[in-house]
Amino acid sequence: MTDKRKIEVFSAGCPVCDETVKLVNSVACPSCEVTVLDMKTSDVAERAKALGIRSVPAVVIDGRLADCCTGRGPDEAALRGAGLGKPL
């Protein structure tokens, strides 16, 4: 299978962000490509703004901000519902 699910974790390097990175990596499937993006980088911050990210940590799955990340922060059940851990 050549298709990969693209997972982006927007992080500021805080303890909560680190927990989210661990969660995403533990749930990710072999066909999930996980990238951690540093919000301290201007191009990453611009991309985050374009995606509607208002706080970190935030998880984007296949170019779409996960519903769990529009308010209180990442939640495993919501991330799984958005496709994390599911092969394409």
N, C-alpha and C positions, 0 to 999 in steps of 0.2 A: 504494500500500500504506500503510495507516494504522498497522499494528502495528509496534512498535519493540521490539527486544531491549534490555532495561534492564541496563546494565553500571555497577556501582558500584565505585570504587577507594577503599579506605580507606587513608589516607595520614597520616603524621606529618610530612611535609615533608622527610624525610631523602633523601640521594642515592639510596639503593636504591628508595625510594618513587617518586622522580622518574623513575628508569629504568623502573619498572613502568608509570607513567602513559604514558610515551613508547611502550612496547611495546604497551599496550592500544590507544592511539590509532592506532598504525601497523597493527594487525591488524583493528581495527574496520571493519565494513562500513557502507554508507550507512544501513542500517536499524538500526544500533546507536546507542543513546543513552547516551553515556559521561558519568558524573558522578564528580568527584573529591570525596571527603568528608574533612574535616579532623578527625582523631581528637582534637584539642585541644578540640573542641566537645563539651559534655556530652551533648547529644542524639544526636550521632553515636556517641560512645563507648557509650552505652546500646544503640543499634541494633546496633553491632558485637558487644557482649556477647550480645545476644539471638540473633544469627546464629551464635554459636560462634567468633567471631574471637578468637584468642589472641595474634596478632602481626601486625604490619604490615610491608610492604604486604600487603593482601589484596584479592581480587577476588570480587565477588558478581555472578553472572549470572542474571538473571530471578529474583531473590530467594533464590538458592541459592549458598552458599559454594563456589567452585570447588575441586575435589579438590586441586589443586596448592597451595592456600593453607592447607591444614590442617596442614602440616608445615614444609617447607624454604623455601617461598616460591614466587612465581609462575614458571611455566615456559610458554613459548609453545605447545608441543605440547599440554600439558594444557589451557591456556586455549582453544585451538582445539577440542579434544575436548569442552569444556563448552559450545561454541556460539559463542564469540567469533568474529566475522568471517563468520558464516553468517546470511543473511537468514532471517526467520521465514517 
